[in-house]
């Protein structure tokens, strides 16, 4: 499906990257402010899981 087809079908893409970054940033900020206790290891793990999910989705969508 091309970008033009996507526009005509009204299929605006969901801003997954923006929402993912927002969630990570909020948790990171709350941890820095000592409002919540978050182990630093979880931030890279979450980013890795999201990235792998996007890669798998991208390959499934193509083929």
DRENBAVO-701621 format. One record per residue: residue number from 0; residue in one letter; chain; x, y, z of N, C-alpha, C in turn. Coordinates in pm, 1 decimal, padded with zeros to 6 digits. Layout:
! residues N
+------+------+-------+----------+----------+----------+----------+----------+----------+----------+----------+----------+
: resi : resn : chain :      n_X :      n_Y :      n_Z :     ca_X :     ca_Y :     ca_Z :      c_X :      c_Y :      c_Z :
+------+------+-------+----------+----------+----------+----------+----------+----------+----------+----------+----------+
:  NUM :    A :     A :        X :        Y :        Z :        X :        Y :        Z :        X :        Y :        Z :
...
+------+------+-------+----------+----------+----------+----------+----------+----------+----------+----------+----------+
***
This chain:
! residues 63
+------+------+-------+----------+----------+----------+----------+----------+----------+----------+----------+----------+
: resi : resn : chain :      n_X :      n_Y :      n_Z :     ca_X :     ca_Y :     ca_Z :      c_X :      c_Y :      c_Z :
+------+------+-------+----------+----------+----------+----------+----------+----------+----------+----------+----------+
:    0 :    X :     A :  00085.3 : -00117.4 :  00000.0 :  00000.0 :  00000.0 :  00000.0 :  00090.1 :  00124.0 :  00000.0 :
:    1 :    X :     A :  00067.8 :  00211.1 : -00092.9 :  00149.5 :  00331.7 : -00102.7 :  00095.2 :  00439.3 : -00009.9 :
:    2 :    X :     A :  00173.1 :  00545.9 :  00004.6 :  00129.7 :  00656.0 :  00090.3 :  00001.3 :  00718.7 :  00035.9 :
:    3 :    X :     A : -00008.2 :  00727.6 : -00096.5 : -00127.7 :  00785.6 : -00156.6 : -00249.5 :  00699.4 : -00127.8 :
:    4 :    X :     A : -00234.9 :  00566.1 : -00137.9 : -00344.8 :  00476.6 : -00105.0 : -00385.3 :  00493.0 :  00040.9 :
:    5 :    X :     A : -00286.6 :  00509.0 :  00126.1 : -00311.5 :  00524.6 :  00269.0 : -00392.0 :  00651.4 :  00297.3 :
:    6 :    X :     A : -00360.6 :  00760.2 :  00227.4 : -00433.8 :  00885.6 :  00245.5 : -00577.0 :  00873.5 :  00197.1 :
:    7 :    X :     A : -00596.7 :  00806.3 :  00084.9 : -00731.4 :  00794.4 :  00029.7 : -00819.8 :  00702.3 :  00113.0 :
:    8 :    X :     A : -00760.4 :  00605.8 :  00179.4 : -00840.3 :  00514.8 :  00260.0 : -00864.2 :  00570.4 :  00400.6 :
:    9 :    X :     A : -00809.0 :  00686.8 :  00429.2 : -00828.3 :  00748.4 :  00560.0 : -00748.6 :  00679.6 :  00668.8 :
:   10 :    X :     A : -00644.3 :  00605.8 :  00632.8 : -00568.1 :  00528.1 :  00729.2 : -00449.1 :  00602.3 :  00785.1 :
:   11 :    X :     A : -00474.6 :  00701.1 :  00868.1 : -00364.1 :  00769.8 :  00934.0 : -00299.8 :  00672.3 :  01031.9 :
:   12 :    X :     A : -00168.2 :  00670.5 :  01034.2 : -00098.0 :  00575.5 :  01120.1 : -00100.4 :  00622.1 :  01264.5 :
:   13 :    X :     A : -00107.7 :  00525.8 :  01354.3 : -00105.2 :  00553.0 :  01497.6 :  00036.0 :  00594.6 :  01537.1 :
:   14 :    X :     A :  00051.8 :  00701.9 :  01613.9 :  00186.2 :  00752.0 :  01649.7 :  00253.1 :  00667.1 :  01757.9 :
:   15 :    X :     A :  00285.9 :  00544.1 :  01724.8 :  00341.6 :  00450.1 :  01821.2 :  00472.6 :  00500.3 :  01879.6 :
:   16 :    X :     A :  00560.9 :  00548.8 :  01795.8 :  00690.6 :  00596.3 :  01843.7 :  00673.5 :  00711.3 :  01942.4 :
:   17 :    X :     A :  00589.7 :  00805.9 :  01909.5 :  00568.8 :  00921.9 :  01997.0 :  00511.9 :  00879.5 :  02131.5 :
:   18 :    X :     A :  00416.2 :  00789.5 :  02131.4 :  00356.2 :  00745.1 :  02257.1 :  00456.0 :  00663.0 :  02338.2 :
:   19 :    X :     A :  00532.8 :  00579.3 :  02270.5 :  00634.4 :  00500.9 :  02340.0 :  00738.8 :  00589.2 :  02406.2 :
:   20 :    X :     A :  00785.2 :  00688.7 :  02332.8 :  00882.8 :  00782.1 :  02389.5 :  00824.1 :  00862.0 :  02505.3 :
:   21 :    X :     A :  00698.4 :  00900.1 :  02492.3 :  00632.4 :  00974.5 :  02599.3 :  00624.1 :  00891.2 :  02726.6 :
:   22 :    X :     A :  00586.3 :  00766.1 :  02713.9 :  00575.5 :  00678.3 :  02831.1 :  00710.7 :  00659.9 :  02897.4 :
:   23 :    X :     A :  00813.2 :  00631.8 :  02816.8 :  00947.5 :  00614.4 :  02872.7 :  00994.5 :  00742.9 :  02940.0 :
:   24 :    X :     A :  00970.9 :  00855.9 :  02876.8 :  01014.4 :  00984.3 :  02933.1 :  00942.8 :  01014.9 :  03064.7 :
:   25 :    X :     A :  00814.4 :  00985.7 :  03072.1 :  00739.2 :  01011.3 :  03195.3 :  00791.5 :  00924.3 :  03309.2 :
:   26 :    X :     A :  00811.8 :  00794.4 :  03281.0 :  00866.5 :  00706.8 :  03384.8 :  01005.4 :  00751.5 :  03427.6 :
:   27 :    X :     A :  01086.6 :  00790.6 :  03331.0 :  01221.5 :  00835.7 :  03360.8 :  01218.6 :  00961.3 :  03448.8 :
:   28 :    X :     A :  01131.7 :  01057.4 :  03413.3 :  01118.8 :  01180.2 :  03491.4 :  01071.7 :  01150.9 :  03633.2 :
:   29 :    X :     A :  00969.9 :  01066.4 :  03647.0 :  00919.2 :  01034.1 :  03779.5 :  01025.4 :  00963.0 :  03863.5 :
:   30 :    X :     A :  01107.8 :  00881.3 :  03799.8 :  01216.7 :  00814.6 :  03871.2 :  01323.0 :  00916.4 :  03915.2 :
:   31 :    X :     A :  01354.4 :  01012.0 :  03828.5 :  01452.6 :  01115.2 :  03863.9 :  01402.2 :  01204.1 :  03977.7 :
:   32 :    X :     A :  01272.0 :  01227.4 :  03981.1 :  01213.4 :  01309.1 :  04087.7 :  01192.3 :  01228.1 :  04215.9 :
:   33 :    X :     A :  01227.9 :  01099.5 :  04211.2 :  01214.0 :  01007.9 :  04325.2 :  01068.4 :  00987.2 :  04366.2 :
:   34 :    X :     A :  00974.9 :  01005.2 :  04270.4 :  00833.6 :  00980.1 :  04298.2 :  00801.9 :  00831.7 :  04284.4 :
:   35 :    X :     A :  00876.3 :  00764.5 :  04197.3 :  00862.6 :  00620.0 :  04182.3 :  01002.9 :  00560.1 :  04180.4 :
:   36 :    X :     A :  01009.0 :  00433.8 :  04210.4 :  01138.4 :  00364.9 :  04208.4 :  01139.7 :  00270.5 :  04088.9 :
:   37 :    X :     A :  01217.3 :  00305.4 :  03988.1 :  01226.5 :  00224.9 :  03867.5 :  01372.6 :  00188.3 :  03847.0 :
:   38 :    X :     A :  01397.6 :  00059.7 :  03830.8 :  01533.3 :  00016.8 :  03800.6 :  01569.1 :  00064.1 :  03660.5 :
:   39 :    X :     A :  01688.0 :  00115.8 :  03642.6 :  01732.4 :  00168.8 :  03513.6 :  01731.9 :  00060.7 :  03405.5 :
:   40 :    X :     A :  01748.0 : -00065.3 :  03444.5 :  01753.1 : -00174.2 :  03347.5 :  01622.7 : -00186.4 :  03268.2 :
:   41 :    X :     A :  01510.9 : -00141.9 :  03323.0 :  01382.9 : -00158.8 :  03254.0 :  01368.7 : -00068.5 :  03132.8 :
:   42 :    X :     A :  01430.7 :  00047.8 :  03135.0 :  01418.5 :  00138.2 :  03020.4 :  01477.9 :  00075.9 :  02894.3 :
:   43 :    X :     A :  01600.5 :  00025.1 :  02895.8 :  01652.8 : -00040.2 :  02774.6 :  01573.4 : -00165.0 :  02736.2 :
:   44 :    X :     A :  01525.7 : -00240.4 :  02835.0 :  01447.5 : -00361.4 :  02804.6 :  01318.5 : -00324.4 :  02732.3 :
:   45 :    X :     A :  01251.7 : -00221.4 :  02777.8 :  01127.6 : -00177.5 :  02712.2 :  01157.3 : -00132.3 :  02569.9 :
:   46 :    X :     A :  01263.5 : -00053.7 :  02551.8 :  01299.2 : -00006.7 :  02418.0 :  01335.3 : -00122.7 :  02325.3 :
:   47 :    X :     A :  01404.6 : -00223.5 :  02376.9 :  01440.1 : -00339.9 :  02296.1 :  01314.7 : -00416.3 :  02254.2 :
:   48 :    X :     A :  01221.8 : -00436.5 :  02345.7 :  01098.3 : -00509.1 :  02314.1 :  01018.4 : -00434.8 :  02207.6 :
:   49 :    X :     A :  01006.5 : -00303.2 :  02221.6 :  00932.7 : -00224.3 :  02122.8 :  01001.3 : -00231.3 :  01986.1 :
:   50 :    X :     A :  01132.9 : -00218.7 :  01983.4 :  01206.9 : -00222.5 :  01857.2 :  01192.4 : -00358.1 :  01788.4 :
:   51 :    X :     A :  01204.6 : -00465.5 :  01864.1 :  01188.7 : -00599.5 :  01805.7 :  01046.9 : -00617.6 :  01752.6 :
:   52 :    X :     A :  00949.8 : -00568.2 :  01825.4 :  00811.1 : -00576.1 :  01778.8 :  00791.1 : -00503.6 :  01647.0 :
:   53 :    X :     A :  00848.7 : -00383.9 :  01634.1 :  00837.6 : -00309.0 :  01508.2 :  00904.7 : -00382.5 :  01393.1 :
:   54 :    X :     A :  01021.1 : -00442.3 :  01420.8 :  01092.8 : -00514.9 :  01315.4 :  01011.0 : -00635.1 :  01269.4 :
:   55 :    X :     A :  00958.9 : -00712.4 :  01363.3 :  00877.3 : -00829.3 :  01327.8 :  00753.2 : -00785.9 :  01251.7 :
:   56 :    X :     A :  00685.7 : -00682.0 :  01298.3 :  00566.6 : -00631.2 :  01230.3 :  00600.0 : -00586.1 :  01088.5 :
:   57 :    X :     A :  00713.7 : -00518.8 :  01072.6 :  00753.8 : -00469.7 :  00941.2 :  00774.5 : -00584.2 :  00843.2 :
:   58 :    X :     A :  00841.8 : -00692.3 :  00888.7 :  00865.0 : -00806.1 :  00800.1 :  00736.3 : -00881.5 :  00769.5 :
:   59 :    X :     A :  00647.0 : -00893.3 :  00865.5 :  00519.3 : -00962.1 :  00841.0 :  00432.2 : -00883.2 :  00744.9 :
:   60 :    X :     A :  00437.5 : -00751.7 :  00756.4 :  00356.5 : -00665.1 :  00669.2 :  00403.2 : -00674.7 :  00525.7 :
:   61 :    X :     A :  00534.1 : -00687.8 :  00502.2 :  00589.9 : -00695.7 :  00366.8 :  00557.9 : -00829.0 :  00300.9 :
:   62 :    X :     A :  00568.2 : -00934.2 :  00375.7 :  00557.4 : -01065.4 :  00312.2 :  00447.3 : -01142.3 :  00360.2 :
+------+------+-------+----------+----------+----------+----------+----------+----------+----------+----------+----------+
***
